Amino acid sequence: MEAFLSVFSQIRIIDFIDIAVVAFVLYKILKFIQETRAEQLVKGLVFILIVTKLSQWLGLYTIHWVLQNTITLGMIALIIVFQPEMRRALEYLGRGKFLSKSFTEINKDVAEEITSEIIKAVTYFTKHNIGALIIIERETGIGEIIETGTKLNAEISEELLINIFNVNAPLHDGAVIIRGKVIFAAGCVLPLSQNKNLSKELGTRHRAGIGITENSDGVALIVSEETGAISICIDGKLSRFLDIKSVERILLNIYLREIKEKNSLMPLIKKIWRHDT
């Protein structure tokens, strides 16, 4: 009992944090794998590893040699074939709050004002069947997308959004990028989703909204030109035919959640660090 207490007394708070971080990272990796084509490949590799070990135990040397070399070639093929997924995974890991740069100048009042202006514009779009594609940048920078459009760096307003997406406006055919509390760019070209399971009803605007959220953690707000229906896409998942109140609630929750995390994370880290040292 004394030996147990002696070992337990040597455990520091930082050790619990260490274990929690490793568990969290493993959980995120497994969750990420479940959402990509890599899930089936990982299952196949696990099966080959099991068979390889069994062949070694049973003394099946030829089979063991073949499987070992197959695994080596498989790892090289994994890097080549799943390069897009690996890039997405690295971007996902890079979205940690320690590295975040969005929302730094936004408080609750500003968030409510931004949401209000966007909602008023979207209400106009849906009533007049005007197509629109609005991207809210979050943790993952999309500078390469911004470069394809025209930089505005203008205050977010209902009037400006309506003017941008007016059918006679030169920038109406692209996407608007909102960074922080400004409309940073308009007329931007987005990558189309390569998901073959998407409904054939979805046009280019919806596929572009899905595509950008597959490659970043941004939020895509889409208004259909044909029906005026409103959709929101987050993490490659599209929610269609939303009413204006639901859209307002979703956007406001996203802003307020980001602000809350910003305000609560650093004091917690400082408290843990002081307690441990």
CYANA upper distance limits for C-alpha pairs under 8 A (distance plus 0.5 A):
  1 MET  CA      5 LEU  CA      6.76
  2 GLU  CA      6 SER  CA      6.51
  3 ALA  CA      7 VAL  CA      6.77
  4 PHE  CA      8 PHE  CA      6.61
  5 LEU  CA      9 SER  CA      6.44
  6 SER  CA     10 GLN  CA      7.17
  7 VAL  CA     11 ILE  CA      7.55
 11 ILE  CA     15 ASP  CA      6.89
 12 ARG  CA     16 PHE  CA      7.53
 12 ARG  CA    276 ASP  CA      7.61
 13 ILE  CA     17 ILE  CA      6.96
 13 ILE  CA    272 ILE  CA      8.46
 13 ILE  CA    276 ASP  CA      6.59
 14 ILE  CA     18 ASP  CA      6.55
 14 ILE  CA    276 ASP  CA      7.14
 15 ASP  CA     19 ILE  CA      6.78
 16 PHE  CA     20 ALA  CA      6.57
 17 ILE  CA     21 VAL  CA      6.55
 18 ASP  CA     22 VAL  CA      6.92
 19 ILE  CA     23 ALA  CA      6.66
 20 ALA  CA     24 PHE  CA      6.50
 21 VAL  CA     25 VAL  CA      6.61
 22 VAL  CA     26 LEU  CA      6.69
 23 ALA  CA     27 TYR  CA      6.59
 24 PHE  CA     28 LYS  CA      6.66
 25 VAL  CA     29 ILE  CA      6.63
 26 LEU  CA     30 LEU  CA      6.70
 27 TYR  CA     31 LYS  CA      6.58
 28 LYS  CA     32 PHE  CA      6.44
 29 ILE  CA     33 ILE  CA      6.63
 30 LEU  CA     34 GLN  CA      6.80
 31 LYS  CA     35 GLU  CA      7.25
 32 PHE  CA     36 THR  CA      7.34
 32 PHE  CA     89 ALA  CA      7.93
 33 ILE  CA     37 ARG  CA      8.06
 33 ILE  CA     38 ALA  CA      6.26
 33 ILE  CA     39 GLU  CA      5.71
 34 GLN  CA     38 ALA  CA      8.04
 34 GLN  CA     39 GLU  CA      5.83
 35 GLU  CA     39 GLU  CA      7.94
 36 THR  CA     85 GLU  CA      7.72
 37 ARG  CA     41 LEU  CA      7.73
 38 ALA  CA     42 VAL  CA      6.47
 38 ALA  CA     82 PHE  CA      7.91
 38 ALA  CA     85 GLU  CA      8.33
 39 GLU  CA     43 LYS  CA      6.89
 40 GLN  CA     44 GLY  CA      6.79
 41 LEU  CA     45 LEU  CA      6.72
 42 VAL  CA     46 VAL  CA      6.64
 43 LYS  CA     47 PHE  CA      6.77
 44 GLY  CA     48 ILE  CA      6.78
 45 LEU  CA     49 LEU  CA      6.65
 45 LEU  CA     71 ILE  CA      8.07
 46 VAL  CA     50 ILE  CA      6.77
 47 PHE  CA     51 VAL  CA      6.76
 48 ILE  CA     52 THR  CA      6.46
 48 ILE  CA     67 LEU  CA      7.62
 48 ILE  CA     71 ILE  CA      8.14
 49 LEU  CA     53 LYS  CA      6.74
 49 LEU  CA     71 ILE  CA      8.40
 50 ILE  CA     54 LEU  CA      6.73
 51 VAL  CA     55 SER  CA      6.56
 52 THR  CA     56 GLN  CA      6.89
 52 THR  CA     63 ILE  CA      8.27
 52 THR  CA     64 HIS  CA      6.05
 52 THR  CA     67 LEU  CA      6.39
 52 THR  CA     68 GLN  CA      7.39
 53 LYS  CA     57 TRP  CA      6.87
 53 LYS  CA     64 HIS  CA      8.30
 54 LEU  CA     58 LEU  CA      6.62
 55 SER  CA     59 GLY  CA      6.51
 55 SER  CA     60 LEU  CA      5.47
 55 SER  CA     61 TYR  CA      7.51
 55 SER  CA     63 ILE  CA      7.06
 55 SER  CA     64 HIS  CA      5.90
 56 GLN  CA     60 LEU  CA      6.63
 56 GLN  CA     61 TYR  CA      7.15
 56 GLN  CA     64 HIS  CA      6.45
 60 LEU  CA     64 HIS  CA      6.56
 61 TYR  CA     65 TRP  CA      6.56
 62 THR  CA     66 VAL  CA      6.79
 63 ILE  CA     67 LEU  CA      6.61
 64 HIS  CA     68 GLN  CA      6.58
 65 TRP  CA     69 ASN  CA      6.88
 66 VAL  CA     70 THR  CA      6.63
 67 LEU  CA     71 ILE  CA      6.72
 68 GLN  CA     72 THR  CA      7.03
 69 ASN  CA     73 LEU  CA      6.78
 70 THR  CA     74 GLY  CA      6.35
 71 ILE  CA     75 MET  CA      6.73
 72 THR  CA     76 ILE  CA      7.29
 73 LEU  CA     77 ALA  CA      6.71
 74 GLY  CA     78 LEU  CA      6.45
 75 MET  CA     79 ILE  CA      7.05
 76 ILE  CA     80 ILE  CA      7.06
 77 ALA  CA     81 VAL  CA      6.35
 78 LEU  CA     82 PHE  CA      6.14
 78 LEU  CA     83 GLN  CA      8.30
 79 ILE  CA     83 GLN  CA      6.13
 79 ILE  CA     86 MET  CA      8.22
 82 PHE  CA     86 MET  CA      6.71
 83 GLN  CA     87 ARG  CA      6.62
 84 PRO  CA     88 ARG  CA      6.69
 85 GLU  CA     89 ALA  CA      6.60
 86 MET  CA     90 LEU  CA      6.77
 87 ARG  CA     91 GLU  CA      6.72
 88 ARG  CA     92 TYR  CA      6.52
 88 ARG  CA    214 GLU  CA      8.47
 88 ARG  CA    215 ASN  CA      6.58
 88 ARG  CA    216 SER  CA      8.19
 89 ALA  CA     93 LEU  CA      6.77
 90 LEU  CA     94 GLY  CA      6.68
 91 GLU  CA     95 ARG  CA      7.05
 91 GLU  CA    140 THR  CA      7.49
 91 GLU  CA    216 SER  CA      7.87
 92 TYR  CA    216 SER  CA      8.22
 92 TYR  CA    217 ASP  CA      8.39
 94 GLY  CA     99 LEU  CA      7.69
 94 GLY  CA    140 THR  CA      8.07
 95 ARG  CA     99 LEU  CA      7.23
 95 ARG  CA    100 SER  CA      7.11
 95 ARG  CA    139 GLU  CA      5.80
 95 ARG  CA    140 THR  CA      6.56
 96 GLY  CA    100 SER  CA      7.01
 96 GLY  CA    139 GLU  CA      8.28
 97 LYS  CA    139 GLU  CA      8.40
 97 LYS  CA    262 LYS  CA      8.02
 99 LEU  CA    139 GLU  CA      8.47
100 SER  CA    139 GLU  CA      5.84
101 LYS  CA    139 GLU  CA      7.09
102 SER  CA    137 GLU  CA      7.92
102 SER  CA    138 ARG  CA      6.08
102 SER  CA    139 GLU  CA      6.56
102 SER  CA    179 ARG  CA      7.50
102 SER  CA    180 GLY  CA      6.13
103 PHE  CA    138 ARG  CA      8.11
103 PHE  CA    180 GLY  CA      5.68
103 PHE  CA    181 LYS  CA      8.24
103 PHE  CA    255 TYR  CA      8.31
103 PHE  CA    258 GLU  CA      7.60
103 PHE  CA    259 ILE  CA      7.40
104 THR  CA    180 GLY  CA      8.05
104 THR  CA    262 LYS  CA      8.38
105 GLU  CA    180 GLY  CA      7.67
105 GLU  CA    181 LYS  CA      8.21
106 ILE  CA    110 VAL  CA      6.19
106 ILE  CA    111 ALA  CA      6.78
106 ILE  CA    180 GLY  CA      7.53
106 ILE  CA    181 LYS  CA      7.42
106 ILE  CA    259 ILE  CA      7.75
107 ASN  CA    111 ALA  CA      6.59
107 ASN  CA    259 ILE  CA      7.15
108 LYS  CA    112 GLU  CA      6.70
108 LYS  CA    256 LEU  CA      7.05
108 LYS  CA    259 ILE  CA      8.02
109 ASP  CA    113 GLU  CA      6.74
110 VAL  CA    114 ILE  CA      6.60
110 VAL  CA    181 LYS  CA      8.13
111 ALA  CA    115 THR  CA      6.61
111 ALA  CA    252 LEU  CA      7.34
111 ALA  CA    255 TYR  CA      6.53
111 ALA  CA    256 LEU  CA      7.62
112 GLU  CA    116 SER  CA      6.52
112 GLU  CA    252 LEU  CA      7.17
113 GLU  CA    117 GLU  CA      6.82
114 ILE  CA    118 ILE  CA      6.79
114 ILE  CA    156 ILE  CA      7.05
114 ILE  CA    157 SER  CA      8.28
114 ILE  CA    181 LYS  CA      7.43
115 THR  CA    119 ILE  CA      6.53
115 THR  CA    248 GLU  CA      7.16
115 THR  CA    251 LEU  CA      7.00
115 THR  CA    252 LEU  CA      6.70
116 SER  CA    120 LYS  CA      6.66
116 SER  CA    248 GLU  CA      8.19
117 GLU  CA    121 ALA  CA      6.84
117 GLU  CA    156 ILE  CA      7.36
117 GLU  CA    157 SER  CA      5.77
117 GLU  CA    158 GLU  CA      5.43
118 ILE  CA    122 VAL  CA      6.62
118 ILE  CA    156 ILE  CA      8.25
118 ILE  CA    157 SER  CA      7.68
118 ILE  CA    158 GLU  CA      6.76
118 ILE  CA    161 LEU  CA      8.33
119 ILE  CA    123 THR  CA      6.50
119 ILE  CA    244 ILE  CA      7.70
119 ILE  CA    247 VAL  CA      8.18
119 ILE  CA    248 GLU  CA      6.83
120 LYS  CA    124 TYR  CA      6.93
120 LYS  CA    158 GLU  CA      6.48
121 ALA  CA    125 PHE  CA      6.78
121 ALA  CA    158 GLU  CA      5.27
121 ALA  CA    159 GLU  CA      7.85
121 ALA  CA    161 LEU  CA      6.84
121 ALA  CA    162 ILE  CA      6.59
122 VAL  CA    126 THR  CA      6.63
122 VAL  CA    223 VAL  CA      7.87
122 VAL  CA    244 ILE  CA      8.45
123 THR  CA    127 LYS  CA      6.75
123 THR  CA    244 ILE  CA      7.43
124 TYR  CA    128 HIS  CA      6.75
124 TYR  CA    162 ILE  CA      8.25
125 PHE  CA    129 ASN  CA      6.18
125 PHE  CA    130 ILE  CA      5.19
125 PHE  CA    131 GLY  CA      7.31
125 PHE  CA    132 ALA  CA      7.80
125 PHE  CA    162 ILE  CA      8.09
125 PHE  CA    223 VAL  CA      7.50
125 PHE  CA    228 GLY  CA      7.39
126 THR  CA    130 ILE  CA      6.94
126 THR  CA    223 VAL  CA      7.11
126 THR  CA    224 SER  CA      8.22
126 THR  CA    227 THR  CA      8.37
126 THR  CA    228 GLY  CA      4.71
126 THR  CA    229 ALA  CA      6.90
126 THR  CA    230 ILE  CA      7.70
127 LYS  CA    228 GLY  CA      7.21
128 HIS  CA    228 GLY  CA      7.75
129 ASN  CA    223 VAL  CA      8.47
129 ASN  CA    224 SER  CA      7.44
129 ASN  CA    225 GLU  CA      5.56
129 ASN  CA    226 GLU  CA      6.85
129 ASN  CA    227 THR  CA      6.69
129 ASN  CA    228 GLY  CA      4.95
130 ILE  CA    165 PHE  CA      7.73
130 ILE  CA    166 ASN  CA      7.83
130 ILE  CA    167 VAL  CA      8.05
130 ILE  CA    223 VAL  CA      7.64
130 ILE  CA    224 SER  CA      7.56
130 ILE  CA    225 GLU  CA      5.42
130 ILE  CA    228 GLY  CA      7.23
131 GLY  CA    165 PHE  CA      7.59
131 GLY  CA    222 ILE  CA      8.08
131 GLY  CA    223 VAL  CA      5.65
131 GLY  CA    224 SER  CA      5.51
131 GLY  CA    225 GLU  CA      4.39
131 GLY  CA    226 GLU  CA      8.18
131 GLY  CA    228 GLY  CA      7.77
132 ALA  CA    165 PHE  CA      6.65
132 ALA  CA    172 HIS  CA      8.14
132 ALA  CA    175 ALA  CA      7.88
132 ALA  CA    221 LEU  CA      8.33
132 ALA  CA    222 ILE  CA      6.19
132 ALA  CA    223 VAL  CA      5.45
132 ALA  CA    224 SER  CA      7.49
132 ALA  CA    225 GLU  CA      7.96
133 LEU  CA    174 GLY  CA      7.74
133 LEU  CA    175 ALA  CA      5.45
133 LEU  CA    176 VAL  CA      6.86
133 LEU  CA    205 ARG  CA      7.39
133 LEU  CA    209 GLY  CA      7.66
133 LEU  CA    220 ALA  CA      7.41
133 LEU  CA    221 LEU  CA      6.29
133 LEU  CA    222 ILE  CA      5.21
133 LEU  CA    223 VAL  CA      7.07
134 ILE  CA    175 ALA  CA      6.24
134 ILE  CA    176 VAL  CA      5.32
134 ILE  CA    177 ILE  CA      6.68
134 ILE  CA    178 ILE  CA      7.85
134 ILE  CA    220 ALA  CA      6.27
134 ILE  CA    221 LEU  CA      5.52
134 ILE  CA    222 ILE  CA      7.00
135 ILE  CA    175 ALA  CA      7.40
135 ILE  CA    176 VAL  CA      6.48
135 ILE  CA    177 ILE  CA      5.37
135 ILE  CA    178 ILE  CA      6.52
135 ILE  CA    209 GLY  CA      8.29
135 ILE  CA    218 GLY  CA      7.02
135 ILE  CA    219 VAL  CA      6.06
135 ILE  CA    220 ALA  CA      5.07
135 ILE  CA    221 LEU  CA      6.78
136 ILE  CA    177 ILE  CA      6.53
136 ILE  CA    178 ILE  CA      5.27
136 ILE  CA    179 ARG  CA      6.85
136 ILE  CA    218 GLY  CA      5.99
136 ILE  CA    219 VAL  CA      5.55
136 ILE  CA    220 ALA  CA      7.03
137 GLU  CA    141 GLY  CA      7.48
137 GLU  CA    142 ILE  CA      7.77
137 GLU  CA    177 ILE  CA      7.35
137 GLU  CA    178 ILE  CA      6.51
137 GLU  CA    179 ARG  CA      5.84
137 GLU  CA    180 GLY  CA      8.02
137 GLU  CA    217 ASP  CA      7.98
137 GLU  CA    218 GLY  CA      5.21
137 GLU  CA    219 VAL  CA      7.29
138 ARG  CA    179 ARG  CA      8.03
138 ARG  CA    217 ASP  CA      6.73
138 ARG  CA    218 GLY  CA      5.75
138 ARG  CA    219 VAL  CA      8.21
139 GLU  CA    217 ASP  CA      7.06
139 GLU  CA    218 GLY  CA      8.05
140 THR  CA    216 SER  CA      6.06
140 THR  CA    217 ASP  CA      6.49
140 THR  CA    218 GLY  CA      7.68
141 GLY  CA    216 SER  CA      8.26
142 ILE  CA    146 ILE  CA      6.98
142 ILE  CA    216 SER  CA      8.08
143 GLY  CA    147 GLU  CA      6.75
144 GLU  CA    148 THR  CA      7.53
145 ILE  CA    149 GLY  CA      7.89
145 ILE  CA    188 CYS  CA      6.83
145 ILE  CA    189 VAL  CA      7.01
145 ILE  CA    190 LEU  CA      6.96
146 ILE  CA    150 THR  CA      7.98
146 ILE  CA    151 LYS  CA      7.80
146 ILE  CA    177 ILE  CA      7.68
146 ILE  CA    184 PHE  CA      8.46
146 ILE  CA    185 ALA  CA      6.62
146 ILE  CA    186 ALA  CA      8.43
146 ILE  CA    188 CYS  CA      6.57
147 GLU  CA    151 LYS  CA      8.41
147 GLU  CA    188 CYS  CA      8.08
148 THR  CA    187 GLY  CA      8.14
148 THR  CA    188 CYS  CA      5.70
148 THR  CA    189 VAL  CA      6.33
149 GLY  CA    174 GLY  CA      8.22
149 GLY  CA    185 ALA  CA      6.71
149 GLY  CA    186 ALA  CA      6.07
149 GLY  CA    187 GLY  CA      5.22
149 GLY  CA    188 CYS  CA      4.47
149 GLY  CA    189 VAL  CA      7.26
150 THR  CA    185 ALA  CA      5.82
150 THR  CA    186 ALA  CA      5.88
150 THR  CA    187 GLY  CA      6.66
150 THR  CA    188 CYS  CA      7.64
151 LYS  CA    184 PHE  CA      6.26
151 LYS  CA    185 ALA  CA      4.62
151 LYS  CA    186 ALA  CA      7.05
152 LEU  CA    183 ILE  CA      6.99
152 LEU  CA    184 PHE  CA      5.78
152 LEU  CA    185 ALA  CA      5.57
152 LEU  CA    186 ALA  CA      7.57
153 ASN  CA    182 VAL  CA      6.29
153 ASN  CA    183 ILE  CA      5.98
153 ASN  CA    184 PHE  CA      4.67
153 ASN  CA    185 ALA  CA      7.09
154 ALA  CA    182 VAL  CA      5.86
154 ALA  CA    183 ILE  CA      5.70
154 ALA  CA    184 PHE  CA      6.97
155 GLU  CA    181 LYS  CA      7.45
155 GLU  CA    182 VAL  CA      5.28
155 GLU  CA    183 ILE  CA      6.63
156 ILE  CA    160 LEU  CA      7.66
156 ILE  CA    161 LEU  CA      8.12
156 ILE  CA    181 LYS  CA      7.28
156 ILE  CA    182 VAL  CA      5.80
156 ILE  CA    183 ILE  CA      6.05
157 SER  CA    161 LEU  CA      6.88
158 GLU  CA    162 ILE  CA      6.69
159 GLU  CA    163 ASN  CA      6.67
160 LEU  CA    164 ILE  CA      6.64
161 LEU  CA    165 PHE  CA      6.85
162 ILE  CA    166 ASN  CA      6.53
163 ASN  CA    169 ALA  CA      7.41
164 ILE  CA    169 ALA  CA      6.58
164 ILE  CA    170 PRO  CA      8.31
164 ILE  CA    171 LEU  CA      6.39
164 ILE  CA    172 HIS  CA      5.91
164 ILE  CA    186 ALA  CA      7.99
165 PHE  CA    169 ALA  CA      7.10
165 PHE  CA    171 LEU  CA      7.42
165 PHE  CA    172 HIS  CA      4.61
165 PHE  CA    173 ASP  CA      7.85
166 ASN  CA    172 HIS  CA      6.50
167 VAL  CA    172 HIS  CA      6.59
168 ASN  CA    172 HIS  CA      8.00
170 PRO  CA    187 GLY  CA      8.44
171 LEU  CA    186 ALA  CA      6.73
171 LEU  CA    187 GLY  CA      4.96
172 HIS  CA    187 GLY  CA      6.89
173 ASP  CA    187 GLY  CA      6.75
174 GLY  CA    186 ALA  CA      7.14
174 GLY  CA    187 GLY  CA      4.31
174 GLY  CA    188 CYS  CA      5.35
174 GLY  CA    189 VAL  CA      6.23
174 GLY  CA    190 LEU  CA      8.43
175 ALA  CA    186 ALA  CA      6.23
175 ALA  CA    187 GLY  CA      5.69
175 ALA  CA    188 CYS  CA      5.31
175 ALA  CA    189 VAL  CA      7.05
175 ALA  CA    190 LEU  CA      7.82
176 VAL  CA    183 ILE  CA      7.52
176 VAL  CA    184 PHE  CA      8.24
176 VAL  CA    185 ALA  CA      6.31
176 VAL  CA    186 ALA  CA      4.74
176 VAL  CA    187 GLY  CA      6.79
176 VAL  CA    188 CYS  CA      7.02
177 ILE  CA    183 ILE  CA      6.52
177 ILE  CA    184 PHE  CA      6.21
177 ILE  CA    185 ALA  CA      5.71
177 ILE  CA    186 ALA  CA      6.71
177 ILE  CA    188 CYS  CA      8.07
178 ILE  CA    182 VAL  CA      6.30
178 ILE  CA    183 ILE  CA      5.03
178 ILE  CA    184 PHE  CA      6.02
178 ILE  CA    185 ALA  CA      7.74
179 ARG  CA    183 ILE  CA      6.90
179 ARG  CA    184 PHE  CA      6.27
190 LEU  CA    208 ALA  CA      5.95
190 LEU  CA    209 GLY  CA      8.01
190 LEU  CA    211 GLY  CA      7.67
190 LEU  CA    212 ILE  CA      6.73
191 PRO  CA    208 ALA  CA      6.19
191 PRO  CA    211 GLY  CA      5.89
191 PRO  CA    212 ILE  CA      6.56
192 LEU  CA    204 THR  CA      7.82
192 LEU  CA    207 ARG  CA      5.72
192 LEU  CA    208 ALA  CA      4.87
192 LEU  CA    209 GLY  CA      8.10
192 LEU  CA    210 ILE  CA      7.73
192 LEU  CA    211 GLY  CA      5.21
192 LEU  CA    212 ILE  CA      7.90
193 SER  CA    207 ARG  CA      5.79
193 SER  CA    208 ALA  CA      6.74
193 SER  CA    210 ILE  CA      6.31
193 SER  CA    211 GLY  CA      4.41
193 SER  CA    212 ILE  CA      8.17
193 SER  CA    214 GLU  CA      7.96
194 GLN  CA    211 GLY  CA      7.93
198 LEU  CA    202 LEU  CA      7.86
202 LEU  CA    206 HIS  CA      6.36
202 LEU  CA    207 ARG  CA      7.18
203 GLY  CA    207 ARG  CA      6.78
204 THR  CA    208 ALA  CA      6.45
205 ARG  CA    209 GLY  CA      6.79
205 ARG  CA    222 ILE  CA      7.86
205 ARG  CA    224 SER  CA      8.39
206 HIS  CA    210 ILE  CA      6.72
206 HIS  CA    222 ILE  CA      7.21
207 ARG  CA    211 GLY  CA      6.43
208 ALA  CA    212 ILE  CA      6.75
209 GLY  CA    213 THR  CA      7.06
209 GLY  CA    220 ALA  CA      5.82
209 GLY  CA    221 LEU  CA      7.96
209 GLY  CA    222 ILE  CA      7.56
209 GLY  CA    233 CYS  CA      7.09
210 ILE  CA    214 GLU  CA      6.70
210 ILE  CA    220 ALA  CA      7.91
210 ILE  CA    233 CYS  CA      6.55
210 ILE  CA    234 ILE  CA      8.23
210 ILE  CA    235 ASP  CA      8.41
210 ILE  CA    236 GLY  CA      5.50
210 ILE  CA    237 LYS  CA      7.51
210 ILE  CA    238 LEU  CA      7.36
211 GLY  CA    215 ASN  CA      7.09
211 GLY  CA    236 GLY  CA      7.35
212 ILE  CA    216 SER  CA      6.57
212 ILE  CA    218 GLY  CA      7.78
212 ILE  CA    220 ALA  CA      8.22
212 ILE  CA    236 GLY  CA      8.35
213 THR  CA    217 ASP  CA      6.20
213 THR  CA    218 GLY  CA      6.08
213 THR  CA    219 VAL  CA      7.06
213 THR  CA    220 ALA  CA      7.44
213 THR  CA    233 CYS  CA      7.30
213 THR  CA    234 ILE  CA      6.27
213 THR  CA    235 ASP  CA      5.51
213 THR  CA    236 GLY  CA      5.50
214 GLU  CA    235 ASP  CA      6.03
214 GLU  CA    236 GLY  CA      5.09
216 SER  CA    235 ASP  CA      7.89
217 ASP  CA    234 ILE  CA      7.50
217 ASP  CA    235 ASP  CA      6.53
218 GLY  CA    234 ILE  CA      7.33
218 GLY  CA    235 ASP  CA      8.19
219 VAL  CA    232 ILE  CA      7.67
219 VAL  CA    233 CYS  CA      6.51
219 VAL  CA    234 ILE  CA      5.77
219 VAL  CA    235 ASP  CA      8.45
220 ALA  CA    232 ILE  CA      6.14
220 ALA  CA    233 CYS  CA      5.54
220 ALA  CA    234 ILE  CA      7.20
221 LEU  CA    230 ILE  CA      7.95
221 LEU  CA    231 SER  CA      6.52
221 LEU  CA    232 ILE  CA      5.23
221 LEU  CA    233 CYS  CA      7.14
222 ILE  CA    230 ILE  CA      6.29
222 ILE  CA    231 SER  CA      5.55
222 ILE  CA    232 ILE  CA      6.64
223 VAL  CA    228 GLY  CA      6.28
223 VAL  CA    229 ALA  CA      6.19
223 VAL  CA    230 ILE  CA      5.17
223 VAL  CA    231 SER  CA      6.89
224 SER  CA    228 GLY  CA      5.24
224 SER  CA    229 ALA  CA      5.78
224 SER  CA    230 ILE  CA      7.07
229 ALA  CA    240 ARG  CA      7.85
229 ALA  CA    241 PHE  CA      5.79
229 ALA  CA    242 LEU  CA      7.69
230 ILE  CA    240 ARG  CA      6.77
230 ILE  CA    241 PHE  CA      5.86
230 ILE  CA    242 LEU  CA      5.92
230 ILE  CA    243 ASP  CA      7.60
230 ILE  CA    244 ILE  CA      8.32
231 SER  CA    238 LEU  CA      7.33
231 SER  CA    239 SER  CA      5.96
231 SER  CA    240 ARG  CA      4.79
231 SER  CA    241 PHE  CA      6.43
231 SER  CA    242 LEU  CA      6.56
232 ILE  CA    238 LEU  CA      6.40
232 ILE  CA    239 SER  CA      5.82
232 ILE  CA    240 ARG  CA      7.19
232 ILE  CA    242 LEU  CA      8.48
232 ILE  CA    247 VAL  CA      8.14
233 CYS  CA    237 LYS  CA      5.87
233 CYS  CA    238 LEU  CA      4.82
233 CYS  CA    239 SER  CA      6.64
234 ILE  CA    238 LEU  CA      7.26
242 LEU  CA    246 SER  CA      6.75
242 LEU  CA    247 VAL  CA      7.05
243 ASP  CA    247 VAL  CA      6.97
244 ILE  CA    248 GLU  CA      6.71
245 LYS  CA    249 ARG  CA      6.70
246 SER  CA    250 ILE  CA      6.63
247 VAL  CA    251 LEU  CA      6.68
248 GLU  CA    252 LEU  CA      6.56
249 ARG  CA    253 ASN  CA      6.50
250 ILE  CA    254 ILE  CA      6.77
251 LEU  CA    255 TYR  CA      6.91
252 LEU  CA    256 LEU  CA      6.55
253 ASN  CA    257 ARG  CA      6.32
254 ILE  CA    258 GLU  CA      6.79
255 TYR  CA    259 ILE  CA      6.80
256 LEU  CA    260 LYS  CA      6.54
257 ARG  CA    261 GLU  CA      6.68
258 GLU  CA    262 LYS  CA      6.69
259 ILE  CA    263 ASN  CA      6.72
260 LYS  CA    264 SER  CA      6.61
261 GLU  CA    265 LEU  CA      6.33
262 LYS  CA    266 MET  CA      7.92
263 ASN  CA    267 PRO  CA      8.28
264 SER  CA    268 LEU  CA      7.00
265 LEU  CA    269 ILE  CA      6.89
266 MET  CA    270 LYS  CA      6.71
267 PRO  CA    271 LYS  CA      6.60
268 LEU  CA    272 ILE  CA      6.77
269 ILE  CA    273 TRP  CA      6.59
270 LYS  CA    274 ARG  CA      6.62
271 LYS  CA    275 HIS  CA      6.67
272 ILE  CA    276 ASP  CA      6.63
273 TRP  CA    277 THR  CA      6.66
